[in-house]
Amino acid sequence: MTCKKAIGVAEEMKKKYGKKLDLKIHTTDSEEARPYHFKSSTNVLFQKEPVPIDIATDSKKMAAFLSQKL
């Protein structure tokens, strides 16, 4: 369920920030994910740095996080 929630928040942020945010969603076993050696099924990166899952799954926290970064 965490994965679906994170994807929902990510899609919401893409709508909010538009071209400022480049959204890509990959599976843990994808070629793009391999270099990170993820240990869990839900992982969110911003500028190649991990975003804590409690932020990535909460639209208000993620919006606050991105407002400081973008």
Secondary structure, 3 states (H helix, E strand, C coil): CHHHHHHHHHHHHHHHHHHHCCCCCCCCCCCCCHHHCCCCCCCCEECCEECCHHHHCCHHHHHHHHHHHC
